[in-house]
Amino acid sequence: MRVAKSLQAWLTPLPGTKSDAIRHHLDVFSSARNYDPLNAGVAADLMVFRGPIEPVLERLDPLLVSPIGLGDQEFLSLIEFVRDGLLDKRAQPEHFRSLVPGQVPSGHAPLVFEFEKKLP
């Protein structure tokens, strides 16, 4: 039962998750053409300008032109690999907060980092 619930949780699309990113790369044309930045949780200031997607798709790597079919278990395994196998545990926000300067030599405002957001 627990495994089934875990599988269902990972297969349920959630905005801005690793599973969304993986799903996108499994069927790039469909994903790109149906992309909704609001549904994906994109910040409002990043939704102002949206360029045409077809010129981007015309240059797509041939390996991604055809949709890639994965079974539920294969998809779950891929998500687990990306989530657990590729994460350097040292690359967490608490290790980088002290490296962000309060000011920069140019006098411009420094970048704003969203450290309070937890990594999935």
Secondary structure as GFF3:
##gff-version 3
##sequence-region A 1 120
A	DSSP	alpha_helix	2	11	.	.	.	ID=ss1
A	DSSP	alpha_helix	18	26	.	.	.	ID=ss2
A	DSSP	alpha_helix	28	33	.	.	.	ID=ss3
A	DSSP	three_ten_helix	44	46	.	.	.	ID=ss4
A	DSSP	alpha_helix	54	58	.	.	.	ID=ss5
A	DSSP	three_ten_helix	62	64	.	.	.	ID=ss6
A	DSSP	alpha_helix	72	80	.	.	.	ID=ss7
A	DSSP	pi_helix	81	85	.	.	.	ID=ss8
A	DSSP	three_ten_helix	93	95	.	.	.	ID=ss9
A	DSSP	three_ten_helix	97	99	.	.	.	ID=ss10
###
